[in-house]
Amino acid sequence: MDKIIFIDANIFLEVALGDKKTKECKKLLNNVNDGQSQAYTSDFIIYSCLF
């Protein structure tokens, strides 16, 4: 784990809306959840997705 990535709203929205890159985005989020990758986002990004 040498990089920490910023997860933008597009990643969350891709999964929520089931668009064409859903599989790749789910893989990224699962890697973060499993501790294979490190990532962060912001309150504003979460708010934007919920809005």
N, C-alpha and C positions, 0 to 999 in steps of 0.2 A: 504494500500500500504506500505508494509514493506520491499520489496526487489526491487532493481533496477537491471535489467538484461541487459547483453550485447547481442546484436543481431548479430550473425555471418552471413557470406555470405550464408551459407547453408539454412538459413530461407528464404532469398530473392530468391535464386535460386530454391528452392523447389516450390515456388509459380509461378515463371516465367516459369519453365519447366513443371509444372503440374504433378509432381511426386506423389508418394503414400502418402506422409504426407502433401499434399497441404492444406487440410481442417484444420488441426491443426495449421499449420503455418499462414494461413489467420486469424484464430481465435485469435492467439497471436498478430498479427499486428493490428487487429481491436480493441483489448483490449487496446493496446498502443494508438491508434488513438483516442479512446473514453475517454482516461484518467483513465481507470480502472487499468492499469499497467504502470510502468515507465521503460523506456529502453533507451539505447544509442547504437551507433555503431561508426565506425570511417570512415574517408575519404578513407582509404585503402580498407575497406570492400566494400564501394560503388564502388570504382574504379575496384576492382576485379570482381564485378558482371557485370559491364559494359564492361570489357575487353573480 
